[in-house]
């Protein structure tokens, strides 16, 4: 009876250990699933890095005033805009990055409801399908999404500068008509006043505006000289002076012209390639007369380049990983990426306009954890492991 009891106890112990011990997790690349069918599980992706170059261009447009020809004769102004012009200036470039699923790095996690009944797997993905955690508490972190943006805004002088005048555009014209009337052999001279409305000439309108500007200047002088019957407070006088000055400047633009300054934003994206030999790429051309142009316009402006320089810090780990791959091994745990830094530089005419040091996921290498149960937390933007902990029995 004793040997029987011993064998029965050993069998119960083995069954208990079998039920309580965690089941290994098997992860495979999707290309390895072509021969398989009917497998259950879920998918996740490792990220790749996309560079985003945000370019800000300042556009300056100058428009001469309608009374520019009378600026010197009526107001003595010589520093005026004489002809219409448009110019562009490259004022700012920012280099950013964001992550998206790498179409060549999708993985399948095998999940058998019966096998994992007592040991469920909890996995957290972001909205793009990039892995964030395994068997970790769910958090509310949101992944950065790409935004396409092109905005143009700016100040274009006064809203109605060239259409605002102190008087209507018509003036009354009075003509005297003499009529000779014969009455009873007597010739009588009769005067008739004929009224009509005619359009004012440009010189007349310029003279009216110039007179009004001089009137405003006299009012400013009265304010600062104290020639007022009412003792206004300091704040009131400053407010009235600034308002008169603002109105004067609006009318002066009719002689000096106006300048429009606006900003135009562009966004260019670039996908770095680890296998590509070319590290210098044209992203656009820039012309001071036309602004940002496509790279196909070879005869206009100067080319703006993006240069990439790898640090190659993952070269040695990659060699080590390849040398230690067991060709007989068929089970792997969760795959992750070891990213690599790179220097990103934007140049125009060999002049550096912007530079940054950015982690490029696809410049690194890929490896996997053992096929055991772990608590894993990933960096979604790079696919690298943030923390890992073995789940004990």
Secondary structure as the mmCIF struct_conf table of DSSP 4:
data_model
#
loop_
_struct_conf.conf_type_id
_struct_conf.id
_struct_conf.beg_label_comp_id
_struct_conf.beg_label_asym_id
_struct_conf.beg_label_seq_id
_struct_conf.end_label_comp_id
_struct_conf.end_label_asym_id
_struct_conf.end_label_seq_id
HELX_RH_AL_P HELX_RH_AL_P1 UNK A 2 UNK A 20
BEND BEND1 UNK A 21 UNK A 21
HELX_LH_PP_P HELX_LH_PP_P1 UNK A 22 UNK A 25
STRN STRN1 UNK A 27 UNK A 29
HELX_RH_3T_P HELX_RH_3T_P1 UNK A 30 UNK A 33
TURN_TY1_P TURN_TY1_P1 UNK A 34 UNK A 35
BEND BEND2 UNK A 38 UNK A 38
STRN STRN2 UNK A 41 UNK A 63
TURN_TY1_P TURN_TY1_P2 UNK A 66 UNK A 67
HELX_RH_3T_P HELX_RH_3T_P2 UNK A 68 UNK A 70
HELX_RH_AL_P HELX_RH_AL_P2 UNK A 71 UNK A 75
BEND BEND3 UNK A 79 UNK A 79
BEND BEND4 UNK A 83 UNK A 83
STRN STRN3 UNK A 85 UNK A 110
TURN_TY1_P TURN_TY1_P3 UNK A 113 UNK A 116
BEND BEND5 UNK A 117 UNK A 119
STRN STRN4 UNK A 123 UNK A 125
TURN_TY1_P TURN_TY1_P4 UNK A 127 UNK A 128
BEND BEND6 UNK A 129 UNK A 129
STRN STRN5 UNK A 130 UNK A 130
STRN STRN6 UNK A 131 UNK A 134
BEND BEND7 UNK A 135 UNK A 135
STRN STRN7 UNK A 152 UNK A 156
BEND BEND8 UNK A 157 UNK A 157
TURN_TY1_P TURN_TY1_P5 UNK A 159 UNK A 160
HELX_RH_3T_P HELX_RH_3T_P3 UNK A 161 UNK A 163
BEND BEND9 UNK A 166 UNK A 167
BEND BEND10 UNK A 169 UNK A 169
STRN STRN8 UNK A 170 UNK A 183
TURN_TY1_P TURN_TY1_P6 UNK A 184 UNK A 185
STRN STRN9 UNK A 186 UNK A 199
HELX_LH_PP_P HELX_LH_PP_P2 UNK A 200 UNK A 201
HELX_RH_AL_P HELX_RH_AL_P3 UNK A 202 UNK A 225
TURN_TY1_P TURN_TY1_P7 UNK A 226 UNK A 226
BEND BEND11 UNK A 229 UNK A 230
HELX_RH_AL_P HELX_RH_AL_P4 UNK A 234 UNK A 256
STRN STRN10 UNK A 258 UNK A 271
TURN_TY1_P TURN_TY1_P8 UNK A 274 UNK A 275
STRN STRN11 UNK A 280 UNK A 287
TURN_TY1_P TURN_TY1_P9 UNK A 288 UNK A 290
STRN STRN12 UNK A 291 UNK A 293
TURN_TY1_P TURN_TY1_P10 UNK A 295 UNK A 296
TURN_TY1_P TURN_TY1_P11 UNK A 298 UNK A 299
BEND BEND12 UNK A 300 UNK A 301
STRN STRN13 UNK A 302 UNK A 310
TURN_TY1_P TURN_TY1_P12 UNK A 313 UNK A 314
HELX_RH_AL_P HELX_RH_AL_P5 UNK A 315 UNK A 323
TURN_TY1_P TURN_TY1_P13 UNK A 324 UNK A 324
TURN_TY1_P TURN_TY1_P14 UNK A 327 UNK A 328
STRN STRN14 UNK A 335 UNK A 348
TURN_TY1_P TURN_TY1_P15 UNK A 349 UNK A 350
STRN STRN15 UNK A 351 UNK A 368
BEND BEND13 UNK A 371 UNK A 372
STRN STRN16 UNK A 374 UNK A 378
TURN_TY1_P TURN_TY1_P16 UNK A 380 UNK A 382
STRN STRN17 UNK A 385 UNK A 390
#
